[in-house]
Amino acid sequence: MIAAAFCFFRLAAPVLPPGATGERPPHSNGKSGDWVVALAGEAGHRGVYFIPRGSSLRDFLAVAGVDADRMPVAAVSKERLKNASVVTVRAAGPAGASSVTVGGMTGSMRYALGLPIDLNSASQADLEVVPGIGEKTALRIIDYRRGNGPFRTVSDLRNVKGIKEKKYDALRRYFCVE
């Protein structure tokens, strides 16, 4: 009976969510790129986008379906986005103007997307997401950063107590220095 149930569920057609089937997802505009930027807040198609390197904030908002022309000029500059940015759009308040802020992704979000975590801005929680880093190692990395200033290269991890060559080889792919 278990085998029959398995075969039934395995052969059953997938159930598609209701909605328009011909629409492209918001992150697909035919110009995808290698930088990852997330849209959060109350406007546009929230989610993760793959955009061309060096895209401006205005270009990104257009791809994400946010009407940048209805925002104050200062809010939507021609600034270039960085990889692993989070753009947050707040809806118009009582004054009638929307706002846009640009920040960085958390370490756990970067890890989930396969992006390296910046050693110089990672919190203890961000570091603990990485396999092989527990509470003690995360605190040692933060203490090293406090005592010696920002990491200049990922290889500076070797200077952290408890991180020898073998552990460094296992960890280095998870980190970057921005």
C-alpha positions in Angstrom: 0.0 0.0 0.0 2.9 2.4 0.8 4.4 1.6 -2.6 1.1 2.4 -4.4 0.8 5.7 -2.5 4.4 6.6 -3.4 3.7 5.8 -7.1 0.5 7.9 -7.0 2.2 11.0 -5.6 5.2 10.6 -7.7 3.1 10.5 -10.9 0.6 13.2 -9.9 0.9 16.4 -11.9 2.3 19.4 -9.9 -0.2 21.8 -8.6 0.5 25.3 -10.0 -0.5 28.4 -7.9 -3.3 30.5 -9.3 -2.5 33.5 -11.3 -1.3 34.5 -14.7 0.8 31.9 -16.3 2.4 34.1 -19.0 3.9 36.7 -16.7 7.7 36.7 -16.2 8.9 36.8 -12.6 9.9 40.3 -11.5 13.6 39.4 -11.5 13.5 38.4 -15.1 13.8 41.3 -17.4 16.0 39.8 -20.0 19.0 41.7 -18.6 19.9 39.6 -15.6 23.4 39.9 -14.3 25.8 38.7 -11.7 25.0 41.0 -8.9 22.4 40.1 -6.3 20.1 42.9 -4.9 17.0 42.4 -2.8 14.0 44.7 -2.8 12.1 45.1 0.5 9.4 47.4 1.7 6.0 48.4 0.5 6.4 48.9 -3.3 7.3 47.0 -6.4 7.9 43.3 -6.7 9.7 42.4 -3.5 12.3 39.7 -3.8 15.8 39.0 -5.0 17.1 40.3 -8.3 20.1 39.4 -10.4 21.2 42.7 -12.1 24.1 43.8 -14.3 27.2 44.9 -12.5 27.2 48.7 -11.9 23.4 49.2 -12.2 22.1 52.4 -10.8 19.4 52.6 -8.1 17.0 54.2 -10.6 17.6 51.4 -13.1 17.0 48.8 -10.4 13.8 50.4 -9.3 12.5 50.4 -12.8 13.2 46.7 -13.2 11.5 46.0 -9.8 8.3 47.9 -10.8 8.8 50.9 -8.6 7.8 54.2 -10.1 10.9 56.3 -9.2 9.5 59.4 -10.8 7.0 59.7 -8.0 9.8 59.9 -5.4 11.9 62.9 -4.4 14.9 63.4 -6.6 17.3 63.1 -3.6 15.8 59.7 -2.7 16.5 58.2 -6.1 20.0 59.2 -7.1 22.1 57.9 -9.9 24.2 56.1 -7.3 25.5 52.7 -8.3 24.4 49.7 -6.3 26.8 47.2 -4.8 26.5 43.5 -4.9 24.5 42.1 -1.9 22.5 45.4 -1.4 19.0 45.6 0.0 16.8 48.4 -1.3 13.9 49.3 1.0 11.1 51.4 -0.4 8.6 52.9 2.1 5.2 54.0 0.9 4.2 57.6 0.9 3.5 59.0 4.3 1.4 62.0 5.4 3.8 64.4 3.7 3.1 62.5 0.4 6.7 61.4 -0.4 8.0 57.9 -0.5 11.5 57.0 0.7 14.2 54.7 -0.5 17.1 53.4 1.6 20.0 51.2 0.5 21.8 48.9 2.9 23.6 45.6 3.0 22.3 42.0 3.2 22.7 40.2 6.5 25.2 37.4 6.7 22.5 34.7 6.8 20.9 36.1 3.7 24.2 36.2 1.9 24.9 32.6 3.0 21.5 31.4 1.8 22.2 33.1 -1.6 25.7 31.6 -1.9 27.4 35.0 -1.5 30.5 35.5 0.6 30.0 37.2 4.0 32.0 40.4 4.6 34.4 39.7 7.6 34.4 43.4 8.5 30.7 43.8 8.9 29.6 40.4 10.0 27.9 40.1 13.4 28.3 37.1 15.7 25.0 35.6 14.4 26.2 36.1 10.8 29.4 34.3 11.5 27.7 31.4 13.3 25.7 30.6 10.1 28.9 29.4 8.5 29.6 25.6 8.9 32.6 25.2 11.2 32.1 28.4 13.1 30.5 28.2 16.6 30.0 30.8 19.3 33.7 30.7 20.4 35.2 31.1 17.0 32.7 33.8 16.0 33.6 35.8 19.2 37.4 35.3 18.4 36.9 36.7 14.9 35.0 39.7 16.3 37.6 40.2 19.0 40.4 40.0 16.5 38.7 42.7 14.3 38.2 45.0 17.4 41.8 44.6 18.5 43.6 44.7 15.1 41.2 46.8 13.0 39.4 45.6 9.9 40.5 42.5 8.0 42.6 43.5 5.0 42.3 40.1 3.3 40.4 36.9 4.0 43.7 35.2 4.7 43.9 37.3 7.9 41.6 34.7 9.3 44.7 32.6 9.9 45.7 35.1 12.6 42.6 34.3 14.6 43.2 32.0 17.5 41.9 28.5 16.7 41.9 28.9 12.9 44.8 27.0 11.5 45.5 26.1 7.9 43.0 23.2 7.6 40.2 25.2 9.1 41.1 28.2 7.1 40.9 26.2 3.9 37.4 25.0 4.8 36.2 28.5 5.7 37.8 30.9 3.2 35.1 30.3 0.5 32.4 31.7 2.8 34.1 35.1 3.3 35.2 38.3 1.6 36.6 41.6 2.6 34.8 44.6 1.2 
